């Protein structure tokens, strides 16, 4: 049984509809030009937007979502932020990923560079053993080393059976992982 299925789901402002089944262990890559519906598709999958046409069916899921522009609480320190999220999501902090990303854990979030804020948002997205991870432009602000760390972490989690949807302008980094590639 699919985690989520879209049947002719669309919005009136898009010139196409989506037919998509998201199954356990899937890796769905979404790419294409700006304005072609990538973020709308993600919003439909998440249930943030209702379709004007078609239907969307979903099982009860835990979803980790990294929006294109993550909003973090700027005046909280990194460690208390992660501990609070871990407690809410009944999970453990992935200290290996935090260390691999070289996130300065003693600082407040507002003191972090854009890249370190993005890395913190990525770590937050993986908390709680989600059934599905949705990453909308996850590479924004990341240096080459951090991109490789993220890519290796995604590969590891995919091998463990986690499902992914990744929307990116650089699909060549993830195409080898994808069992579906939607070019919008």
C-alpha positions, 0 to 999 in steps of 0.5 A: 500500500502506498504511503501517499498517492495522487490521482490527477491532483492539480491546482487551477494555476498549473497546466498539469496534474499529478499522478504519483504513488509514493511507496516505502523506500522510494526516492523521488527526485523532482527537478525543473525550472522555477514556477513549474510546480515543484513546491506546489507538488510538495505542498499537495503531498504534505496536505498544506494545499488542497487540490482543485482537481483530483484526489490525494490519499495518504496513510498516517505518516511521520514526515520530516520536511525541510522547506526551501527557506527554513525558519529557525528560532534565531534566539535559541542556542543550537543544543537546547533547540535540538534537545527540545525537538528531540524530546517533542519527536521522542527521538535522539539527536544524531550527534554524528551528523551534527559533528560531520556538519561541523555545526558550532553547537555553543552558538545561538542560531542567529550567530550561525552562517546561512550554511550552518543554519541550513545544516541545522535545519537538515539535522532537525528534519531527520529527527524522529525516525520519519517515514518520509523525508521531503527536502525542498532545495536542500543544498541552498547555502551548503559548501561542497563538503557539506553537500557530500556529507548530506548525500552520504547521509541520504544514501545511508537512510535510503538503504535503511528503508527511509523514503525520500522526495527531493526537489532540486536544481541539481538533480545530477547529484541524486539521480543515481538514488532515484527510482522516479524522476519528475521533471516539471 
